[in-house]
């Protein structure tokens, strides 16, 4: 199975409806942060505006913004970033009749006639994801060389030994170009490296440690004493894991806080709008986005991710995945307008391990191998498999293996 980037088919602007369409109308913003009456709100799709007889594509778009004319180009600008007097597109139609054309069909593929009645058309725990996994492997191999892969992660990704080791391997392998998360993901990942626990629980044996409820705040305190996460890593306090590999491999990451955060880490954005701007700076470069187990950060990222990107003058698709064990979480993203998202309902810890194996090959113990049991299933393990969203690809973990695995180097 080989990956081929779909070709974009631009609208034919020689058609009569485009030739006879009026110029897009622009009105000045009445004051900072305020759009003129009747403003046009952008979508996730390619949008064209007729300016000076030419149809201009908004090259860096996002939904729920306004289209401002800046330096002869169309810019998708958040309301809060509008400046008084700058020209903003107005018009609520999208069919070129007001000089604005929204075009969702640029990457459309020919499809056969659909059945009027068919089973299993929605994506759920029962969906077959084998082809999705294989497609992701091929996509990531392509994007490693030709794109930018951005990951959005919730704290569940740091609570498991194998998942941390797997994602660390993805960073080392060149499959991570940026990371978006909150204070919790980074805190518990660094706690795991510093003290071997996440929220006081051993990340392999799941055994709660004495006074373990201190561990994450002890970790935060130690990092704040160092002055930064990078200084904590360079001091040898963290020796493995997600954030460790990002620091060592110079992978940019943005951590945006919430009202419930402890600490927080020195790098965490407390101002959510500054954090949103920092997130969008990474999103602007992303060609593939994979979100895992963080509804808040997933929806936020989805809101600022268009369905396309212009790279070296060529329009290409942006691939967007949402992975969560909750059907509600992945469906909420589509309900908020991210219509191009591909959803996978499964345990994110197993998802990371599977992806790591699919693109990096077998792990070694020195690099922090994933340790999935190959022993025959007992009844207890069988029950675990029965509730797995993708048991064929998620080998069971035996709860009876004695001892703790050696720490990754």
N, C-alpha and C positions, 0 to 999 in steps of 0.2 A: 504494500500500500504506500504510494508516494504522494507527497503533498504538492499541489499546484495552486498558486495564488489566483483567485478569480479575477478576470478582467473587468474593468469598469466600462460600462457603455453610457457615455454622456448623452444628454438630451440632444436632439437635432434642432438647433436653434434657427435653422433655415425654414422650419415649418411656419406657416402663415400666422398661427396663434402667437408665436414668439416675435415674429417680425412686426406684427401689428400691435403688440402689447405696449402699453404706455411705460414711461420711465417710472422706476420705483420712486416713491415720494418720501422725502426725509424732512423731519421737523426737529428744531433744536430742543434739547433737554431743558426744561424750565429752571431746574436747579440741580445741584449735585445730588446724585442718588435718586433722581426722579425722572421717569420717562414721559414723553409727551402723550397726550390723549390719543388713543387708537394705535398705540405702538404694536409692532409685530413681534410675537414671542417665538424664539427659535425652537427647533425640534432636534432629534438625534440624527436626522437624515440630511443629505446634501441639499443645500438651499442656494438658489441663484437670485440675484437682484440685478435688474436692468439699470445700468448707470452709463450715461453717455453713449447709448446705443449698443453697449456690450453687456452680456450676461456674466456677472461676477459671482464666483463661488465663494461662500464663506469657508475659508480653508481650515480654520480652527474653530469648531462649533461646540456647543453644548446646549442641552435643553433649558427652557425657562429663562433665557437671557434675551436681551434686545440686540438688534443688528445695528451697529454704529458704523458710520463711514469714517475710517481713520487712514490718513495718508493714501487715499485712493483705493483702499481695500475694505472689505466687509469684515468687521470684527464682532464676535459674539461676546457681549459685555454683560457681566452681572449688574443688576440694578444699583447695588451699593457702589460700584466702581464707575458709574456714569459721571461725567463732568458737565456742568452747566454750559449750555450753548452748543455742545457737539451734536452733529446731525444723526438722528435716529430714524430708522425705517418705520413707516406707519402703513397699516393695511392688514386686514384680518382674513384675506383670501390667500390661497396657496396655489392657484391654478394659472398663474401668469397674468390674470386679468387686471392686477394692480401692480404689475412689474415685479412680483415676487413669485418664485416657483419652488415648491418643495418636491423633491424627486426621490422617492423610496425604492425605485426599481433598477438602480444602476448595476446591481450585482445579481439580478434575478436570473434564476435558472429555469429552463424548460421543465415543466412537470406534467406528468400524465393526468388524465382526468381522475379526480378523487372519487372514492366510493361515497355514495350518499349515506350509507350506514356502515360503520366500522367500529371495532373495539379498540381500546387502549390507545387513544389518540392524544391523551394528556401524559405529562411526564410525572412519575411518582415513584414510590418505593418499589413498585412492580415493574418499572421500565427496564428493558434490556439495555445495559450501558456498555456492552463489549465494544461496539463500533465507536462510541464516544471516547473511550480510553485510547483506542488505536489512533483515532483522529488527533487526540491531544498529543500523543507521542510524536506523530509526524509534524504537527504544527510547531511544537516546541523546538524540534530539531531545525526546522526552517527559520524560526524566529531568532534562535541563538545566533545565527549568522546574518540575518537580513532584517531583523526587527528589534523591538524592545518589549520585554516581558515584565509586566507589573503584577505583583501579588498583593492581595488584600487579605489580612489574616486576623482571626479572633484568637483569644487566649487558649481555646481548646487545642490549637495546633502546638502549644508548648507544654501541654500536660502529659504527653506521652513520650517515652524514651525513643521509640522507633521513629515517630513522626519528626522529632527534633533532629535526629541523625539524618533522616531522609532529606529534610529540607536543607540542612547544612550541606549535604552532598550536591543538591541542586544548585546552591550558590557557588560552590567550588567548581561545578561543571559548566558554569556559564549560562545557566537557564534562569537567572534572576537578574534583572536590570533595575529593579526598584521595589520598595516595600512600603505599603501603607498599613497602619495599625493604630491601636490605642495604647494607653499606658500599660494595660494589663498584659497584653501579649509580650511586650518587651520585658516587663518586670518579672513575670513568671518564667520566661525563658532564661533570663539572667540568674534568677533564683536557682533554677535547675542546674546551671553551670557552677554557681558559687557554693550551693549547699546540697545539691542533689534532690531537691524537692520542688514541687509547685503547690503553693498554698499549704506548705507543710507536709505534703504527702509525697512519698518516694515516687518518682516518675516511672519506675519500672515495677516495683513490687506492690505499689498502691498502699503501702503501710504508712500510717500517720506517725510522724516523729514526735518525741517529747518536746513540748513547747513549740511545735511546728507552726503554730499560728503567728509566731514572731518572725518566721523566716523571710517572708516577702518584704516586711518593713525593715528588717535587719539589712536585707539586700539593698533596698532603696536608700537606706541611711548610709551604707558603705559607698554606694555610687555617688551620692550627693557629697560625701566627704572628699572623694576624688575630684569632684568638679564636673565630670562628664562621663558618659558611658564609654567613650573612646579611651579616656584616661584609665578607667576601671579595667578595660580589656588590656591596655598596654602595661598595666601594673601586674598582670598575670592573675587577676582575681577571677576572670572568666576564661575558660580554656576550650569551650566548645559551644555549639548551639547556633541558633538562628541569628541573633544579633551579633554574636562573636564573629561569625563568618561574614556578615555584612560589613562590619568594621574592618576586618582584616583584608577584605577584597574590595573595599572602597565602593560598596553598593549604597546608593542614597536611600534613606528611609525617612518617612514622615510619621510622627506619632502625634495624634490629636486627642486631647483629653476629654473627659466628661465630668459631670458634676459629682460622680461617685468615686473618683480616683483617690488612691492613697499616694503619698509622696509629694508630687509625682517625680518621675525621672527628669533630670535637668533639660532634656531636649523636647519634652512634651509641650505642645502648644496649648496654652490655657485659653487664649482668645480663639474661638472656633472659626472666625472669619479669616484671621491670619492663617490658621491651620488649613482652611478650605483652599486658600490661595496657594499654599505650599503643596497641597495634594494635587491641585490642578496643574501645577508646574510639572509634576511627574506624569500625570495623565496625558498632557499635551504630547508627550513623546511616545506614549505606549501604543503598541500595535496589537498586543494581546493582554487581556486583563483576566486574572483568575482570582475570584473572591471566595473565601472559605470561612464559614462559621462566625460571621460578624454581620448581623442584619444592619446595624447602624452604619458601619463603614462601607458595607456593600451598597446600600441604597445611596449613600452620599457619593460614592465613586460612580455608580451608575448614572446619577444625575448630571455628572460632569463629563461623561464619556460619550462621544458621538459614535455613529455606526461606521464611520469612515475616517481616514487620515490621508493627508496629501504628503507623500514622501518623494523628494526629488522631482516634483512636478507631476507625479502620478497618483491618482486617487486609488486607494486600496481599502479593503475592509478592516475594521477593528474587530477582533474576536473577543467575545466577552462571555465568561463562564461564572456561574454561581453554584457553589457546592455547599450543601448543608444537609444534616440529617432530618431537618424539619421541612416538610412540604410547604408549610406556611411561609417560612423564611425565603425560599427561592421564588415562590409565587408572588410575594409582596413586591419584589423588585420589578416584575413585569407590570404589576398594578400601578407602579409609580412611573411608568413611561419607558423603561428600558426594554423595548420590544425586541431588540436583537439578541438578548441574552439567551445562552444555552444553559439549561439547568440540569444538575445532577444531584439526586437525592441519595446521599450515602454518608457514612462516617468520614469526617475529613481527615482523621488520623490515618485511616486505611487508604484514603485517596492519595495522600502525600506519599506514602510508602509505595503504592502501586505506580505512581508517576515516576518516582525516583528509579524504581526497577525498570520501568519501560524505556527511560531515556538514558540512564547511566549504566545499566547492567548490574551484575551482582556486586554487593558491597563486601568490604573486608572488615574484620574486627577492628583493625587499627583506625579505620575511618569512622567507626561507630556504626557497625552493621545493624541492620534491622534483624531482629531475632524472632521470626515467626515459626511456630512449631510445625514440624512435618510428621509428628507422631500421630498414630491412629486416634480418631476422635472418641472421647468418652461421652457419656450422656450429657454432662454439663457443657462440654465444648459444643456438642451438637445443638444444644439450646441456644448458645451464643451465635452459632452460624444461622440458625433459623430466623433470628431477628435481624441479621445483617442485611443491608440493602443490596449488597453485591457479594454474596458469599463465595461465588466461584473465583473472584479475584481477590478476596480478603481471607487468606488462610488463618485458621483460628490460632489464638494465643493460649497456650496451656497455663492454667493457674497453679500447677503443682511443681513447676521446675524449681529446684532449690537454688538458693544463692542469688546474688546480684551480679549482673554482667560487668566485666571490666570497664572502667571509664574510657570513653574515646580519647585518643591522643590529641 
